[in-house]
Amino acid sequence: MKKKITICLIIFAISSFFFIDGKNDQVHGFSNQVIQHGATGDDVIELQARLQYLGFYNSDIDGVFGWGTYWALRNFQYEFGMEIDGLAGQAVKQKLEDASEFDKAYVHEQIQQGKKFTHYGGVDKEKQTEPSPTKQNEGEGGQQGSNQQQESNQQQQNQQAQQENDQPQATEEDLEPTAVNIPQGFSQNDIQIMANAVYGEARGEPYEGQVAVASVILNRVESSTFPNTVSGVIFEPRAFTAVSDGQIWLTPNEQARNAVLDAINGWDPTGEALYYFNPDTATSSWIWSRPQIKRIGKHVFCM
């Protein structure tokens, strides 16, 4: 009798071990550290993959916590009713784990093979990554395949060299207006996300129209009806089309940044407008009922 009880206890202990171990593997994917801007490594890879799975992040999963990851995380925090600070602490990581899935082995295997993620999650895994250049050239055989691979490698080297030559100039241009033109009360992050919004919303508009879009953002920040921060205004649900369709994450040009600086420095071509719309596409009866101030380019600005 004692022998049977002992055997049962052993079986129960082994079963409990596997159950608990499997559960921990599922829940505790992240490490215990707070993930923040500038971080790198496996935690950032998992953060980017889970944000991309949920549709908040659409850049490459590269394990580098840059500004794209930062704003995607803030947007996630906003949509899930959490404190918006751009930090992935325990509560944020638990919320991400509850709301998304993460296949660690698959993601890391694809990254090691040099493949770029463009839309992790939601579709077949075969469609989630771009094939690496090396794999594309395999199977062609003979000297022809070798020559094509060499040409591809040479093109990549030339492109990389060109990017390295261009990058310092772009960085210097971005930094030049910071010390001179940005008034107190606005951070570099504010300038960046406003430039993203202006570029996503109005890059085809005349320069005055781009300044006007930036002015609407600033006017909302000053209004008691809207959030009192730049990011709060921009990421307010359904406030801007560029946020809804992802164009907010396009890289803005220098003109969009200058438009933001001009608006911050006091140029408001809208007459203190709080809204704008495209009369050729707008179907909302509510937006048409707003008192209209003027038209600039394709947008009508109103109160």
Phi, psi and omega per residue, in radians:
M1 nan -0.813 3.131
K2 -1.094 -0.617 3.135
K3 -1.119 -0.725 3.130
K4 -1.130 -0.713 3.133
I5 -1.113 -0.722 3.134
T6 -1.082 -0.774 3.130
I7 -1.080 -0.749 3.134
C8 -1.089 -0.728 3.129
L9 -1.121 -0.687 3.114
I10 -1.102 -0.799 3.135
I11 -1.080 -0.734 3.135
F12 -1.117 -0.722 -3.138
A13 -1.119 -0.746 3.133
I14 -1.128 -0.763 -3.138
S15 -1.099 -0.734 3.136
S16 -1.112 -0.654 3.131
F17 -1.076 -0.838 -3.133
F18 -1.151 -0.635 -3.140
F19 -1.149 -0.821 -3.113
I20 -1.173 -0.729 -3.129
D21 -1.093 -0.723 3.130
G22 -1.159 -0.652 3.133
K23 -1.167 -0.720 3.139
N24 -1.127 -0.645 3.105
D25 -1.078 -0.587 -3.082
Q26 -1.368 -0.713 -2.999
V27 -1.517 -0.737 -3.010
H28 -1.719 1.181 3.127
G29 -1.351 -0.740 3.127
F30 -1.333 2.834 2.947
S31 -1.401 -3.112 -3.095
N32 -1.488 -0.087 -3.077
Q33 -1.360 2.650 3.032
V34 -1.357 2.238 -3.099
I35 -1.663 2.237 -3.085
Q36 -2.467 3.031 -3.096
H37 -0.978 2.348 -3.117
G38 1.716 -0.253 -3.139
A39 -1.255 2.728 3.074
T40 -2.430 2.845 3.033
G41 2.032 -2.905 -3.018
D42 -1.119 -0.653 3.120
D43 -1.058 -0.695 -3.132
V44 -1.214 -0.662 3.081
I45 -1.032 -0.800 3.135
E46 -1.152 -0.719 3.107
L47 -1.032 -0.854 -3.135
Q48 -1.107 -0.720 -3.124
A49 -1.130 -0.737 -3.137
R50 -1.213 -0.696 3.076
L51 -1.120 -0.653 3.116
Q52 -1.225 -0.640 3.089
Y53 -1.021 -0.630 -3.112
L54 -1.559 -0.080 3.080
G55 1.588 0.184 -3.128
F56 -1.608 -0.345 -3.050
Y57 -2.254 2.233 -3.075
N58 -2.240 0.341 3.062
S59 -1.728 -3.069 -3.119
D60 -1.172 2.495 2.991
I61 -1.464 1.781 -3.019
D62 -2.195 -0.024 3.114
G63 1.360 0.267 3.132
V64 -2.052 2.077 -3.096
F65 -1.430 1.492 3.111
G66 -1.695 -2.898 -3.080
W67 -1.206 -0.560 3.088
G68 -1.075 -0.754 3.086
T69 -1.150 -0.698 -3.121
Y70 -1.037 -0.876 -3.087
W71 -1.268 -0.556 3.059
A72 -1.108 -0.711 3.127
L73 -1.163 -0.737 3.109
R74 -1.085 -0.712 3.114
N75 -1.111 -0.705 3.071
F76 -1.057 -0.800 -3.142
Q77 -1.067 -0.703 3.141
Y78 -1.126 -0.841 -3.075
E79 -1.154 -0.505 -3.110
F80 -1.724 0.228 3.031
G81 1.183 0.567 -3.117
M82 -1.847 2.963 3.055
E83 -1.101 2.277 -3.051
I84 -1.665 1.706 -3.133
D85 -2.340 -0.043 3.139
G86 1.236 0.297 3.118
L87 -1.988 2.395 3.112
A88 -1.759 1.491 3.062
G89 -1.530 -2.921 -3.054
Q90 -1.108 -0.736 -3.119
A91 -1.128 -0.736 3.135
V92 -1.148 -0.758 -3.129
K93 -1.129 -0.679 3.104
Q94 -1.138 -0.701 3.115
K95 -1.110 -0.706 3.090
L96 -1.102 -0.746 -3.136
E97 -1.136 -0.653 3.127
D98 -1.208 -0.566 -2.999
A99 -1.670 -0.194 -3.024
S100 -2.420 3.073 3.070
E101 -2.124 2.681 -3.123
F102 -2.559 1.989 3.083
D103 -1.678 1.581 -3.024
K104 -1.034 -0.826 -3.088
A105 -1.060 -0.754 -3.119
Y106 -1.144 -0.817 -3.093
V107 -1.084 -0.831 -3.102
H108 -1.176 -0.597 3.104
E109 -1.112 -0.742 -3.139
Q110 -1.160 -0.698 3.131
I111 -1.133 -0.718 3.124
Q112 -1.119 -0.487 3.110
Q113 -1.449 0.019 3.098
G114 1.421 0.300 -3.130
K115 -1.566 2.617 -3.108
K116 -1.860 2.223 3.057
F117 -1.374 2.388 3.064
T118 -2.119 -0.394 3.121
H119 -2.783 1.264 -3.136
Y120 -1.134 2.333 3.067
G121 1.508 2.648 3.033
G122 1.521 -0.257 3.111
V123 -2.394 3.008 3.110
D124 -1.001 2.518 -3.085
K125 -1.067 -0.517 3.136
E126 -1.110 -0.369 -3.084
K127 -1.789 0.050 -3.016
Q128 -1.538 -0.232 -3.112
T129 -2.310 2.731 3.024
E130 -1.529 2.384 3.133
P131 -1.123 2.523 3.126
S132 -1.225 2.615 -3.137
P133 -0.995 -0.623 -3.119
T134 -1.123 -0.762 -3.115
K135 -1.149 -0.553 3.141
Q136 -1.147 -0.582 -3.086
N137 -1.486 -0.260 3.141
E138 -1.210 2.535 3.086
G139 1.616 -0.168 3.125
E140 -1.380 -0.490 2.983
G141 1.302 2.732 2.984
G142 1.154 -2.938 -3.081
Q143 -1.211 -0.509 -3.106
Q144 -1.095 -0.809 3.120
G145 -1.096 -0.697 -3.140
S146 -1.128 -0.748 3.139
N147 -1.118 -0.726 -3.136
Q148 -1.131 -0.659 3.114
Q149 -1.156 -0.692 3.112
Q150 -1.118 -0.705 3.112
E151 -1.109 -0.730 3.123
S152 -1.098 -0.759 3.124
N153 -1.102 -0.686 -3.140
Q154 -1.147 -0.700 3.110
Q155 -1.104 -0.729 3.124
Q156 -1.112 -0.699 3.115
Q157 -1.126 -0.713 3.123
N158 -1.117 -0.733 3.133
Q159 -1.131 -0.714 3.128
Q160 -1.118 -0.723 3.128
A161 -1.118 -0.693 3.137
Q162 -1.134 -0.719 3.130
Q163 -1.129 -0.688 3.127
E164 -1.145 -0.608 3.121
N165 -1.240 -0.620 -3.083
D166 -1.398 -0.534 -2.956
Q167 -1.046 -0.806 -3.112
P168 -1.036 -0.649 3.138
Q169 -1.128 -0.750 -3.133
A170 -1.126 -0.678 -3.126
T171 -1.148 -0.741 3.130
E172 -1.111 -0.677 3.129
E173 -1.155 -0.682 -3.134
D174 -1.144 -0.597 -3.049
L175 -1.482 -0.403 -3.047
E176 -1.009 -0.860 -3.094
P177 -1.263 -0.271 -3.021
T178 -1.052 -0.782 -3.057
A179 -1.353 -0.347 -3.003
V180 -1.837 -0.773 -2.894
N181 -1.790 -0.277 -3.055
I182 -1.536 2.005 -3.129
P183 -1.222 2.880 3.077
Q184 -1.149 2.611 3.141
G185 1.801 -0.178 3.115
F186 -2.177 2.282 3.141
S187 -1.568 2.930 3.056
Q188 -1.078 -0.572 3.081
N189 -1.111 -0.708 3.092
D190 -1.041 -0.788 -3.128
I191 -1.083 -0.751 -3.082
Q192 -1.132 -0.854 -3.075
I193 -1.237 -0.526 3.047
M194 -1.177 -0.696 3.088
A195 -1.094 -0.690 3.075
N196 -1.063 -0.758 -3.120
A197 -1.158 -0.773 3.134
V198 -1.089 -0.762 -3.132
Y199 -1.151 -0.732 -3.135
G200 -1.201 -0.584 -3.072
E201 -1.583 -0.562 -2.893
A202 -2.483 0.476 -3.084
R203 -1.159 -0.339 3.093
G204 -1.619 0.022 -3.096
E205 -1.564 2.806 3.031
P206 -1.090 2.856 -3.064
Y207 -1.006 -0.717 3.109
E208 -1.037 -0.653 3.106
G209 -1.178 -0.542 3.085
Q210 -1.258 -0.707 3.047
V211 -1.082 -0.640 -3.127
A212 -1.108 -0.727 3.116
V213 -1.116 -0.751 3.084
A214 -1.072 -0.657 -3.140
S215 -1.138 -0.665 3.110
V216 -1.076 -0.719 3.101
I217 -1.055 -0.823 -3.133
L218 -1.139 -0.689 3.124
N219 -1.105 -0.611 3.108
R220 -1.219 -0.663 3.101
V221 -1.030 -0.658 -3.111
E222 -1.403 -0.267 -3.095
S223 -1.517 2.463 3.114
S224 -1.250 -0.214 -3.119
T225 -1.366 -0.348 -3.027
F226 -2.093 2.934 3.040
P227 -0.992 2.689 -3.041
N228 -1.739 0.323 3.053
T229 -2.249 2.730 -3.138
V230 -1.060 -0.859 -3.112
S231 -1.153 -0.627 3.103
G232 -1.090 -0.708 3.105
V233 -1.160 -0.831 -3.039
I234 -1.157 -0.701 -3.064
F235 -1.676 0.217 3.011
E236 -1.083 2.313 -3.058
P237 -0.923 2.288 3.074
R238 1.101 0.301 -3.116
A239 -1.397 -0.685 -3.074
F240 -2.307 2.316 -3.125
T241 -1.061 -0.631 -3.093
A242 -1.086 -0.535 3.085
V243 -1.285 -0.709 -3.100
S244 -1.155 -0.700 -3.074
D245 -1.718 0.056 3.053
G246 1.551 -0.062 -3.119
Q247 -1.232 -0.163 3.070
I248 -1.071 -0.416 -3.071
W249 -1.642 0.079 3.003
L250 -1.179 2.569 -3.135
T251 -1.298 2.070 -3.087
P252 -1.283 2.694 3.081
N253 -1.616 3.111 -3.079
E254 -1.154 -0.553 -3.136
Q255 -1.111 -0.697 3.118
A256 -1.116 -0.707 3.119
R257 -1.142 -0.747 3.120
N258 -1.107 -0.634 3.109
A259 -1.089 -0.708 3.104
V260 -1.103 -0.791 -3.136
L261 -1.102 -0.699 3.111
D262 -1.116 -0.696 3.122
A263 -1.154 -0.739 3.131
I264 -1.121 -0.602 -3.124
N265 -1.434 0.134 2.947
G266 2.029 -0.114 -3.137
W267 -1.457 2.011 3.088
D268 -2.192 1.619 -3.121
P269 -1.289 -0.061 -3.064
T270 -1.568 -0.238 -3.025
G271 1.267 0.703 3.082
E272 1.198 0.630 3.126
A273 -1.208 2.612 3.081
L274 -1.916 -0.248 -3.106
Y275 -2.428 2.815 2.957
Y276 -2.674 2.771 3.119
F277 -2.737 2.837 3.080
N278 -1.684 1.934 -3.070
P279 -1.125 -0.316 3.135
D280 -1.367 -0.342 -3.079
T281 -2.171 -0.263 -3.058
A282 -1.228 2.280 3.133
T283 -2.043 -0.098 -3.111
S284 -1.318 2.169 3.105
S285 -1.189 -0.482 -3.135
W286 -1.147 -0.821 -3.099
I287 -1.156 -0.558 3.104
W288 -1.225 -0.366 -3.111
S289 -1.470 -0.171 -3.129
R290 -1.234 2.504 3.107
P291 -1.086 2.098 -3.060
Q292 -1.508 2.457 -3.123
I293 -1.786 -0.934 -3.104
K294 -2.914 2.923 3.064
R295 -1.986 2.322 3.064
I296 -2.250 2.033 -3.074
G297 1.116 -2.241 -3.133
K298 -1.623 -0.001 -3.051
H299 -1.891 2.435 2.989
V300 -1.757 2.221 -3.110
F301 -1.811 2.426 -3.018
C302 -2.600 3.026 -3.122
M303 -1.664 nan nan
